[in-house]
């Protein structure tokens, strides 16, 4: 039987943005303030502080991305404590913590959570009825992978 990740009707949403995308993420969040108020929000350092001020809503803040915040959010995804990842990343500029970003996105896929990396995808995701009702995400079966690596 497939293992499920049970998400409640109120999602735990991680919000991250690179420096050149912070303004865009904040504008998107302000535009969607009422919808986001129905969820518990998490963010990396500076982004979280800026969002808290713009939304007048409590944000659970982690370290700055380059100082481990991306990895902290990745750990919460692996622990099934983050349901949705919205990460406005800058595809035009190399980041000093690119390996952390790749690991974060990889964990989102490994644990089968919705991921938006741009405004259009975030719009589609936030307006989906699934964002506001319980949802059972089917987790991939990694048992064969785990057996292969324990030999």
matplotlib code that plots the C-alpha trace (Angstrom):
import matplotlib.pyplot as plt

x = [0.0, 1.2, 2.5, 0.7, 1.7, -1.5, -1.9, -4.5, -6.8, -4.4, -1.0, 2.4, 3.9, 7.6, 8.4, 11.9, 13.3, 16.7, 17.7, 16.7, 13.3, 12.4, 10.4, 8.4, 7.7, 6.6, 4.3, 2.8, 2.3, 0.6, -1.7, -2.6, -2.6, -6.1, -5.4, -2.0, -3.6, -5.4, -2.0, 1.0, 3.9, 7.6, 10.5, 14.3, 15.8, 15.5, 12.6, 10.6, 11.3, 10.2, 7.1, 6.1, 6.1, 4.3, 1.6, 1.2, 1.2, 3.5, 6.1, 8.2, 11.7, 14.8, 18.3, 19.2, 19.5, 23.3, 23.7, 21.7, 18.0, 17.5, 18.8, 16.6, 13.5, 14.7, 14.9, 11.3, 10.2, 11.9, 10.2, 6.8, 6.5, 6.3, 3.6, 4.3, 7.4, 7.2, 10.7, 11.2, 14.7, 16.9, 17.8, 20.0, 22.5, 24.7, 24.3, 27.1, 24.7, 23.6, 24.3, 21.9, 19.2, 19.5, 19.3, 16.2, 14.4, 15.5, 13.9, 10.7, 10.6, 11.7, 8.8, 6.3, 5.3, 4.0, 6.8, 6.5, 9.6, 7.9, 4.9, 2.7, 3.1, 2.5, -0.7, -1.9, -1.0, -2.6, -5.8, -6.2, -9.0, -6.5, -4.8, -7.9, -8.9, -7.2, -4.9, -3.1, 0.1, 1.3, 4.9, 7.2, 8.3, 12.0, 12.2, 14.2, 16.5, 17.0, 17.7, 20.2, 22.2, 22.3, 24.2]
y = [0.0, 3.5, 5.7, 9.1, 12.5, 13.9, 17.6, 19.6, 22.2, 24.8, 24.2, 24.9, 27.1, 27.9, 31.2, 31.9, 34.4, 35.3, 39.0, 40.0, 38.3, 39.5, 42.5, 40.2, 37.7, 40.4, 41.9, 38.5, 37.8, 41.2, 40.6, 37.2, 38.3, 36.9, 33.5, 33.2, 34.2, 30.8, 29.0, 28.9, 30.6, 29.9, 31.8, 32.2, 35.1, 38.4, 37.3, 36.3, 39.7, 41.6, 39.4, 39.8, 43.6, 43.5, 41.0, 41.9, 38.2, 36.0, 34.2, 31.4, 32.5, 30.4, 31.5, 33.4, 31.0, 31.1, 30.6, 27.4, 28.5, 26.6, 23.5, 24.1, 24.2, 21.1, 19.3, 20.3, 19.0, 15.6, 15.6, 16.3, 19.6, 21.7, 21.1, 23.6, 25.4, 28.7, 29.7, 32.7, 32.0, 34.1, 32.0, 34.8, 35.0, 32.3, 32.0, 31.1, 28.5, 26.9, 23.3, 24.1, 25.3, 22.2, 20.1, 21.9, 21.5, 17.9, 17.2, 18.8, 16.4, 13.4, 14.1, 14.9, 18.4, 21.2, 23.5, 26.9, 28.6, 31.5, 33.7, 32.0, 28.6, 30.1, 31.7, 28.4, 26.6, 29.1, 29.2, 25.4, 24.1, 21.6, 24.4, 24.7, 21.2, 18.1, 16.3, 13.0, 13.2, 9.8, 9.3, 7.5, 4.0, 4.2, 0.7, -0.8, 2.1, 1.7, -2.0, -1.4, 1.0, -1.2, -4.1]
z = [0.0, -0.9, 1.9, 2.1, 3.2, 4.7, 4.3, 6.1, 4.6, 6.0, 4.3, 5.7, 3.0, 2.7, 0.9, -0.4, -2.9, -4.1, -3.7, -7.2, -6.7, -3.2, -4.5, -6.9, -4.1, -1.7, -4.4, -5.1, -1.4, -0.8, -3.8, -2.3, 1.3, 2.1, 0.5, 2.3, 5.7, 5.6, 5.7, 8.1, 6.4, 6.7, 5.1, 5.1, 7.0, 5.2, 3.1, 6.2, 7.9, 4.8, 4.3, 8.0, 7.6, 4.3, 5.3, 8.9, 9.5, 11.6, 9.6, 11.0, 10.0, 9.5, 8.8, 5.6, 2.7, 2.3, 6.1, 6.1, 5.8, 2.6, 4.3, 7.4, 5.1, 3.3, 6.6, 7.4, 4.0, 4.8, 8.2, 6.4, 8.2, 5.0, 2.5, -0.2, -1.5, -3.3, -4.3, -6.6, -7.7, -10.0, -13.1, -14.4, -11.6, -10.0, -6.2, -3.8, -2.2, -5.5, -4.1, -1.2, -3.6, -5.8, -2.6, -1.5, -4.8, -4.9, -1.5, -2.6, -5.5, -3.3, -0.9, -3.6, -2.5, -4.8, -5.9, -7.6, -8.9, -10.7, -10.3, -12.9, -11.3, -7.8, -9.2, -10.5, -7.3, -4.9, -6.9, -6.9, -4.8, -3.4, -1.5, 0.7, 1.4, 2.8, 0.4, 0.5, -1.5, -2.5, -1.5, -3.8, -2.7, -2.0, -0.4, -3.3, -3.2, 0.5, 0.2, -2.6, -0.4, 2.7, 1.1]

ax = plt.figure().add_subplot(projection="3d")
ax.plot(x, y, z, "-o")
ax.set_aspect("equal")
plt.show()
